[in-house]
Amino acid sequence: MIRYLVFSILLVPCLHAVAASTVEQGKVIAENRNKGNCLSCHFVQGAEMTGTIAPPLISMKLRYPNAANLRSQIWDATAQNPETVMPPYGRHLILTEEEIDQLLEYIYSL
């Protein structure tokens, strides 16, 4: 029993490091002009030269409490709004499934 308790205590910092790493990878994708390029359209607090033609990436957990809905929006925004200018990142294979998950973690961290 004590062994499991010690293991659990040691594991918590590792999980936090993995989560932080995923958020950092998502940030890189959001800022990369050849990948997400989110900042060209969306305002992000503290970022330089952000766009204003799309909703700001603020309080995303409140706006999208269900992560699957936000993921679906990133994967193919045209499914909800055929007139959107947001690229269908997943459908057009601009981002991989893993990159979309990393981007989602970053957006939810804002």
C-alpha positions in Angstrom: 0.0 0.0 0.0 2.8 2.4 0.9 4.5 1.6 -2.4 1.5 2.7 -4.4 1.2 5.9 -2.4 4.8 6.7 -3.0 4.4 5.9 -6.7 1.4 8.2 -6.9 3.2 11.0 -5.3 6.1 10.7 -7.6 3.9 10.4 -10.7 2.0 13.7 -10.2 4.9 16.0 -11.2 5.5 13.9 -14.3 1.9 14.3 -15.4 2.1 18.0 -14.9 5.3 18.1 -17.0 3.6 16.1 -19.8 0.6 18.5 -19.7 2.8 21.6 -19.8 4.7 20.0 -22.7 1.5 19.5 -24.6 0.4 23.1 -24.0 3.8 24.4 -25.2 3.5 22.2 -28.4 0.0 23.6 -29.0 1.3 27.1 -28.6 4.0 26.4 -31.2 1.4 25.1 -33.6 -0.9 28.2 -33.0 2.0 30.6 -33.7 3.4 28.7 -36.7 2.4 30.3 -40.0 2.7 27.0 -41.8 0.5 25.1 -39.3 -2.2 26.6 -37.2 -1.5 30.3 -37.8 -4.2 31.0 -35.3 -2.8 34.4 -34.4 -3.4 35.8 -37.9 -7.1 35.9 -37.2 -7.6 35.4 -33.4 -6.6 37.7 -30.6 -4.5 36.0 -27.9 -3.7 37.9 -24.7 0.0 38.7 -24.5 0.8 37.7 -28.1 2.3 40.1 -30.6 0.5 41.1 -33.8 -2.7 39.1 -33.4 -5.7 39.3 -35.7 -9.1 40.6 -35.0 -11.3 39.1 -37.7 -12.2 36.0 -35.7 -13.4 35.6 -32.1 -10.6 36.1 -29.4 -9.1 33.0 -27.9 -10.2 34.0 -24.3 -12.2 32.0 -21.8 -12.5 29.1 -24.3 -13.6 26.6 -21.5 -16.6 28.8 -20.9 -17.4 29.2 -24.6 -16.8 25.5 -25.4 -17.3 23.5 -22.2 -17.4 20.4 -24.3 -13.9 19.9 -25.8 -15.3 17.6 -28.6 -17.3 20.6 -29.9 -14.2 22.8 -30.1 -12.1 20.0 -31.6 -14.8 19.5 -34.3 -14.7 23.3 -35.0 -10.9 23.1 -35.5 -11.1 19.9 -37.5 -13.7 21.4 -40.0 -15.3 24.8 -39.2 -17.2 24.6 -42.5 -19.4 21.9 -41.1 -21.1 24.5 -38.9 -20.6 27.5 -41.1 -20.0 26.8 -44.8 -19.2 30.5 -45.3 -16.4 30.6 -42.7 -12.9 31.7 -43.7 -11.4 29.3 -41.1 -9.6 26.5 -42.9 -10.7 22.9 -42.2 -7.5 22.0 -40.5 -8.3 18.3 -40.0 -10.3 17.6 -43.1 -7.6 19.2 -45.3 -4.8 17.5 -43.4 -3.2 20.8 -42.4 -2.9 19.5 -38.9 -2.6 15.9 -37.7 -5.0 14.5 -35.1 -2.2 14.8 -32.5 -1.5 18.4 -33.5 -5.2 19.3 -33.1 -5.2 17.7 -29.7 -2.1 19.8 -28.7 -3.7 22.9 -30.1 -6.8 22.2 -28.1 -4.8 21.9 -24.9 -3.1 25.2 -25.6 -6.4 27.0 -26.3 -8.0 25.6 -23.2 -4.9 26.9 -21.2 -5.6 30.5 -22.2 
